[in-house]
Structures are given as structure tokens and as C-alpha cells.
């Protein structure tokens, strides 16, 4: 019983490590993309925020 609990904890830990590694890869990819297209990203963000503000405050 104890060894099964240890195996489950190890599997959970391995899964969490893999999830963390995947999210770091996504963060890195997104960060590099935003650095490359910062002007377009800022313009798009400003447009979206402007539209949201217009909808909310009409």
C-alpha cells in the first residue's frame, strides 16, 4: 500500500513537472512572438481596449 502511494505521488510530481515545462515553453514562445511583433501587438491591444471601453461606456 505504501509503495503504491509513493508511486502515485511520483507520477503526480512528474505530471506537474511536465505541465510546468510545457507552460514555460508556451510563455517563451509567446514572449518571443510579442517581442518580434510588439508594434502590431500594441496597436491591436489599444484597438481592443478602445472597443471595450466604447461598449461599456455607451
C-alpha positions in Angstrom: 0.0 0.0 0.0 2.8 2.4 0.9 4.7 1.7 -2.3 1.5 2.4 -4.3 1.1 5.8 -2.5 4.7 6.6 -3.3 4.3 5.7 -7.0 1.2 7.9 -7.2 3.0 10.8 -5.6 5.9 10.3 -8.0 3.6 10.2 -11.0 1.8 13.3 -9.8 5.1 15.1 -9.4 6.3 14.0 -12.8 3.0 15.2 -14.4 3.3 18.6 -12.6 6.9 19.0 -13.9 5.8 18.2 -17.4 2.9 20.7 -17.2 5.3 23.3 -15.9 7.8 22.7 -18.7 5.0 22.9 -21.3 3.7 26.2 -19.9 7.2 27.6 -19.8 7.6 26.7 -23.5 4.3 28.4 -24.3 5.4 31.5 -22.3 8.7 31.6 -24.0 7.1 31.2 -27.5 4.5 33.9 -26.7 7.1 36.2 -25.3 9.4 35.9 -28.3 6.4 36.4 -30.6 5.4 39.6 -28.8 8.9 40.9 -28.9 9.0 40.3 -32.6 5.6 41.9 -33.3 5.5 44.5 -30.5 4.1 47.3 -32.7 1.3 45.3 -34.1 0.5 43.8 -30.7 0.3 47.3 -29.1 -1.9 48.6 -31.8 -4.2 45.6 -31.6 -4.3 45.8 -27.8 -5.2 49.5 -28.0 -7.9 48.9 -30.5 -9.5 46.1 -28.4 -9.3 48.2 -25.3 -10.9 51.1 -27.1 -13.7 49.0 -28.4 -14.4 47.5 -25.0 -14.3 51.0 -23.4 -16.7 52.3 -26.1 -19.1 49.4 -25.5 -19.0 49.7 -21.7 -19.4 53.5 -21.5 -22.1 54.0 -24.1 
